[in-house]
Each structure stands twice: as structure tokens, then as C-alpha cells.
Amino acid sequence: MGKGGNQGEGATEREAPMPTFSWEEVQKHNLRTDKWLVIDRKVYDITKWSSRHPGGHRVIGHYAGEDATDAFRAFHRDLDFVRKFMKPLLIGELAPEEPSQDHGKNSQITEDFRALRKTAEDMNLFKSNHLFFLLLLAHIIAMESIAWFTIFYFGNGWIPTVITAFVLATSQAQAGWLQHDYGHLSVYKKSMWNHLVHKFIIGHLKGASANWWNHRHFQHHAKPNIFHKDPDVNMLHVFVLGEWQPIEYGKKKLRYLPYNHQHEYFFLIGPPLLIPVYFQYQIIMTMITRRDWVDLAWAMSYYARFFITYIPFYGIVGAVLFLNFIRFLESHWFVWVTQMNHIVMEIECEPYRDWFSSQLAATCNVKQSLFNDWFSGHLNFQIEHHLFPTMPRHNFHKVAPLVKSLCAKHGIKYQEKPLLRALLDIIRSLKKSGELWLDAYLHK
């Protein structure tokens, strides 16, 4: 890039050489007001631009002072298009003597993983089957129709109401997995079409916000199970997770709740409250405070449709209670599925691993079956999903053997469990963390 180009009237002049930087200098720029990162050995100053980043300023800021090459490739489907926005941010490159990996990350694992990704691309595993996703949408709409017909035909008695609530909760859970696909740009080649359908599904079918989900979920993917960076392990002092946090809380004599009983009160304030209370409040407040009127309009279209449909059967108060009962049921489904892959894994402060190793440390799989695939929205293949977020979920089982082989080569543990054991491990993990807290609280 430091070579000259044609300038003026055809005269060839040598451009000024591109500045070079050491990793030591790059790593100094990891502050909120001063952020550099490295992609393919090129150094970019993202300080001012990060606020305009479509995925949110936090997700890109989490890589300040680091190499973000594999994260960049994982999140963006059309790399050539994205690189157009990067040109004005380019300020230099790594010095020739500097390694491509920062913080002493394993370069051989990185090289092998990139070769694996190239193999997956050559196998067309990033190409989606549009019929697959159309059928998923169709079965969600079918459940919505069955739910209305049940109440219309059988009336609003207790039995039809409970049956309808379970049908609608199933529809909501499946819509949640489907919006997840479009949010990760894993269906269409063009990002614009993914974004549009994403807003329709998460907004009109679920009453939530696409931007809220993107900004939260992409942080989780960028730095899974990393305190202060992954919002999914920010439990607001309600739970202590992993091994490091409970010991630190115990040493500091922090006791916001009796954490040695967290595996018990989890059943009271975890699955029952996450969606109907915490998420619902956070989504609405985020759209209003950020003035995200487009997402708000999509969400309001869901509530309008729901209340127009069910107020004639239940009245206003009854329809509100009915909605929250559906959210209550869906919340259990969502919490158990999403936590079985992560809460049982390593949860730490920043360990600075390569992309492949960091995702394997924070994720595990649940064995494949038709039911498990449907029940979890293919998040039983959480390892493959985290390594390749833009890969259509119906191809995870095809790339899994390649991932297992790479793990075996480098001695990295590839965890895969039966569904029931994965669910029980959530409680075991909470109990273990609570015991670590209590021991540190009493004896350190």
C-alpha cells in the first residue's frame, strides 16, 4: 500500500510511506475516548466512528487495542462492502517485525481456523436454503392462526385459554430463534434484506426491537462470558457466575443476595421474570430513550395486532394478563435453552485468547436430534454458531466434524452433552458458584 500511484497528469510519484506501529503502541489505545484496532495487520482509529457502527459502539469498542480480524470476518457477510467504510479510518499498519497476533495468542490455531473457514466457504456452507427459513416462518404463522381459531371455536374457558397460551408461547419461542437467524445476516446475501425481515419478525411477530437485540447480542458473540463485555453475564448482583466472580465477591464481603442459595431462587426470579419483566421493560425504555421510532413502530404493530385479536375474548385487563402469561411461558423456554450452552462454561475477565479458543472456552453443544434442533433453534450447535455467526443454522451439522478435528489437533475440549444433562448442569453450575462464594465470604 505504500507504493506510488498515478497523480496529476499521469505523473507517477511515490506516496508517503504508511506509518507503522508496534503492538505495545496499539494496545495503549483501548480507552473509551481513544480506540484503535487491527484487522489484517492494518491499524484503524475507530474512536469517532464507533458511535456510528451499525452493531453498536460497544461491540467494536470491545476490541480496542486488539487484533479484530477474525471477529470482523465472523460478523460481516459482505467484506468488500464493509471495507469501503474502513478506508478513512486507516492510520497505518503493524511494523514488519511485529507478529500478526496480539497478547501472545496462538498463531497456529488462528492459521488453522482460517483454513477451516475457507474450507467451509468452499463447501458452500454459508449459502442458505431459503425454503428452510420459509417453512420456519410458515409454521410460526400457522401456530398464530391455530391459537386464534382455538379461542374463536371453543371459547375463552380455562382449558382453551391454557392450550392457546402454550401454542402462542411456542410460536413466540420459534419466532425468537428465527429472528436470531436474520439478525446474524445468515439468510440472504444482501444485509438489507436480512435487516428488513429481522425487523418484521422481532418487531411485528414479537413486539421487540431489532436494534436493541443487535447491540446486546453482538457483544455477547464478540466476547462471550467475559465480565464487563458480555451483557449476558451481567446479572446485576442477582447471581454470581463461574469461579472468579464468586470468589471476588466473597473476598470483598459482597452479599446482595444469599448466593449459596442461588441454585434455588433461580427458579423464582430467573426463567419466570427475564422476558415478562426485565427484557420487556428494557426493550421499551431503550427504544424510547434512543428515539428508535422505526423499531417502536414495528413493536407497536405487534401489540395492536395482539390486542385487536384477543380483547374481544378477554377484555383489556384479561388480554394484558393473557399476554404476560404467554411471556412467562416463553421466558422459561428461552432461559433454559440459552443458558445450557454458556453459564456452565468458563466465565472470566479478559483472557486474551484467539477467536477459536475463546469461543470453545465459552460454549458447549447439545447432541443433535430433530427435536433438539427444533426446540433450541439449532442452538444445540452453539459452538459452530459462535465460530460462524453468519452461517445458516441448517449447515451447522456439516461443519461440526471439521471443528471437532481442529479441536483434537490442538488439544482443545469440544463439549457435547445430552439435552437433559445440559439443563441440569445449569443448576449444578449455579450451586458450585454459590458454594465458592460462601467459602470465600466466610474464610478469606
N, C-alpha and C positions, 0 to 999 in steps of 0.2 A: 504493500500500500504506500510505501514511502517513495516509490518511483514517480518520475515525472509524467505529465500528460500534455496534450496539445492545449496551448493557451494562445490568446491574441490571434494573429493572422497566421495560424499554422506553426508558429514557432514552438519548438519543444524545449521546455525548461524543467529543471528538476524541482519537484515540490520540496517544501521543508520536511526534514525527517520527522517521523511521528515520535512524540515523546515516549519514553519507556519508563516503567515503574517496577519496583520490587514488591513482593508480597507484603513485606513489612510496611511499606508506604500505603498500599491499598487497604490493608486491614485497619489503618488508623481512621479511615473514612467510613465508619459504621455508626454514626450518630444520627439522631432524628433530623438534624439540620445540615448534615454533611454525609451523603451516601454515594459511594462508588461500588460497582460490582464488575465482575469479569465474566465474559462469555466468549468462548473460543479464543482465549488469550487476549482479547480486546478489552480495554478498560473503558467503562462508561460512567459518567457522572449523572446519576438519576435524581439528584437532590430536589430540583424544582419540578421535574416531570412526574415524579412518583405520585403526586396528588391527582394526576390525570390518568393514571394507569387503570385500564378497564377492570382489572381484577381487584382493584383497591390498593391503596398506598402501603398497607401493612404487609401484604404478601410479597411484594417486591422488596420492601424495606427489610424483610427478614433475611435477605441475602446480602445486605450491605457489608462490604469488606470481604466478601467471599467469591468463590467461583460458582456461578449460577448456570453453567452450561447445560447440565442435564435437566435441571428444573425448567429452564427455558424451552428445551426441546419437548419435555413432557407435557407442558401446559398449552403450547401453541400448535395449532394444526397447520396453518399456512405460514411457514417460517419466512419465506421470501417477502410476504406482505408485512409481517411484523418488523422485519429488519429495516424497512423504509422509515419507520418511526425512530429507529435506533441511531441512524446516521448522525443527526445533530447532537446526540449525546456522547459520541465517541471522543475521548480525550487522549487516547494513547493505547499502548499495548504493554504486555509484560516484557521485561528485559529478556533477551535470548537465553541467558543463563538460568532464568527462573523456571521452576517446574510448572507444569500446567495445573497441578493440584495444590490447593492451599491447605494449611494446617496439617501437612504430612499425610493427607489422605492417600489411600491405596490406589496407585495409578494403574496397576494391573487389573484390579477389579473394575475400575472405570472403563478401561480399554475393552475388557471382555463384555461388559454390559452394553457398551455402544455397538459392539459387533452383534450382540444378541438382538438389539433393537433393529439393526439393519436387516438381520435375517427375518425378523417379524414383518418388516416393511416389504421385503421381497416375497414373503408368503401371502401378501395382501391381507394381513390380519388387522390393518387399520381401515379396511373397507367394510362398510356396514351393509347389512341386509335390511333394506327398507321395509320389506314385508314383515319381518320380525317385529319391528317397532310399531308398525301399523296395527298388527294384531294385538300388541300390548295395549295400545290406545283403545282399540275396539272393545277389548274385554273390560276395560275400566268404564267406558260409556255404557256397556251392557249392564254392568252392575248398578250403575246410577239409575238406569231405566227399570231394572228389576226391583230396586228399592222403592221407587215411587209407585210402581204397579202393586206391590205388596200392600202398602198402606191404602191405596185407592180401592183395591178389591176387597181386602179383609178388614179394613177399618183401623182405627188407632188404638186398639186394645193393647194390653201389655205384651202379649206374645208377638203380634205383628210388629210392634214397635221395637222390641228387643232384636228380633230377626233382622229388621231393616237396619237397625243401628250397626249390627255386625257386618252386614253386607256393605254399608257405606264406609265403615272403618276399613274393610278390606280394600274397597275402591280407593280410599284415601292413601292407604299404605302403598298400593301398587302405583298410584299416581306419583307418590313421593319417590319411588325408585325410578320411574320413567323421567320425571323432571331432572333427576340426577344425571341421566344419560345425556339429555340435551344441554344441561348446564356445563358438562365437560366437553361439549362440542364433538361428541362421539358418534353422531348420526349422519349429519350432512357434511359435505366437503366445505361448503361456504359457512363461515361463522355466523353470518347474518341470519340464515335460515334456522340454525340451531338456537340463536338468541330469541328469535320470534316465537318459535314453538315452545321454547322454555318458558317464556312469559305467559303464554296461553295455558300451559299445563300447571305451573306453580301458582299462577295468578287466578285464572278462571276456574280451574278444577280443584284448587286447594286453598285459595284465599291468602296466599303468602306472597313474598317479594323475591323476584329473581336476583336483584342486586344485593339484597340482604344475604341471600344464600351464597352467592358468588364470593362476596367479601369474607364471609365466615368460613366457608368450606375450603376455599383455595388456600387459606392459611393453614388449615389442618393438613392438606396434602403437601404443602411446601415444607413444613416442619412438624411431622406427626409426633405426638406425645412429647413435645418439647415445651416445658413450662415457659410462660410469658410470650410464646409464639403460637402455639396451637390452642385456639379458644375452646376446643373440646375437652381439654384437661384443666381449664379454668373453672373450678367448681365453686368459686365464691365462698370458700371456707366451709362448705357443706360436707365435702368428702376430702380425705387425703388419699393420694394415689401413688402407686409404685412403692419404691423403697426410700428414695431420697427425701421426698416431701414429708412423709410422716415422722421420720427421724428428726428433720429440721424443726417441724412444728413442736415435737416433743421436747427437744433441747431448749427451745425458746419458751416452753410452758404455754403454748397457744392451745386453747381449748374452747373453740367456738361452739362445738358440739361434742358429745361423748363418742369420739371416733372409734373407740373399741367396740361400739355397737352399730357402726355404720352399715355393716352387712345385714342388719335387721331393719334399721329405719330406711334403708334403701327402698324397701317395698312400699313405704308410705309416702316418700317425697321424691323418689326417682321416677320410675315409669308412670305413676299416676299424674304427675304435675308438669313434666317437662314441656309437652306440647300445649295442653289447655291453659297453662298459667304462664310459664316463663317464655316460651317461644312466641306465643300469641301476643303477649304484651310487648316483647322486644321487637317483633316484626312491625307492629302497628306504630310504635314510637319511632323506630328507625326510619320508616317511610315518611313520617310527618316531620321529624327534626331535620332530615336530609332533603326535604321537599322533593321527594321522589314521586311526583304526581302520576307518572305513567304506571309505575308498579302499583300505586294506590288505586288507580282506576281499574286495573286488572283485578286486584283483590276485591274491590267493592262489587265487581260484576259477579264474583262468586257468592258473596253474601246476599246480593239482590236475588240471584237465582235460587239460592237455598231457601230464603225466607218466603219468596213468592210461591215456592213449591210446597212448603210444609206449614206455613202459618194457617192456611185453610183447614188443616187437620188438627193442629195443636194450639193455635193461638200464638201470640207474640212470646209470652213467657215460656210456654211449652216448647216452642221452636228453638228458643235460646238454650233451654235445658237439654233438648234433644241434640243440638249441635255440640254442646260441651261434653255430652256423654259419648258421642262419636269420637271427639278429640281424645277423650280419656282412654277409649279402647285403642285407638291408633297409637297413642303415646306409648303404651306398653309394648306393642309390636316394634315400634321404631327403636326404643331404648334397648331392648334385649338384642335386636339384630345388630345395631351399630356398636354396642359395647362389647359384644362377644369377640370381636376381632382386635380390639385396641386396649381396653382397660386392663386386660390380663397380661399385656406385654410390658416391655421396658418403658418407663416414664421418667425422664430425667431433665436436667438442664442441658444446654447445647453440648453434645459430644463431638461435633465436627467430623462426621463420617461422610464417606462418599454417598451418592444418591442411592445406589443399590443397597448398601449395607444399612443405611438409615431407615429405609422402608421395611426391610426384613426385620429389623430390631423392633419396629413399632406395630407390625401387622402379623396376623396369622390367618389361616384358611380353615374353612369348614368343608367336610367331604362333599363331593358332588353327588347330587341326585336331582331328578326332575322337581321334586318338592322343594328341596333346599335352594335350588336355583330360583324358583318362583317366589318362595317365601322370603328370601333375602334380596331379591332383585339382582342376583348374581354377586352380591357382596360376600358370599361364601368364598369367592375368589378375590379376597381383599388384597392379597399380596400382588397379584397380577394387575389389579385395578390401580394400586398405588404406584406400581412401576410404570404403567402405561395408562394414564388417566383418560386419554383420548381414544383408546381402543374400544370398539364396540363390545359390549359385555358378552355377546354370543360367541366371541372368539377367545375368551379367557382360557377355556379348557384346552385350546390348541397351543397356546404359548406356555402353559404351565409346565410341560415336560422340559422345555428349554430352560426355564427359570430354575427348576429343580436341579438340572445338570450343572448350571453355573454355581448354585449353592454348594453342591457336592464338591466341585472343583476347588472352591476356596474355603471349605470347612465352615460355611455359614448355615445355621439351623433353619430349615424350612418346616414350619409347624403347620400341621393339618390335623383336625380333630373331628369326631362325630358331633352332630348338632347338639345333642343333649349335654355332652361333656363341655362343649364350648359355653353353653348357657350357665351351667353350674360353676364353671371357672370364674364367672363374674363375681359370684358371691364369695368364692374361695379367695379371690384376689382382694376384695374389699376387707374380708376378715383378716387376712395376713397383714395388710397395710395398717389396719386398726390396731393390731397387736404390736406392730413395730412402734406405732405412735405411743401406745400406753407404756411400753418398756422404756422408751426414751424419756417420756414425761415423768416417770417415777424414779428412774435410776441415773439419768445423765444431766 
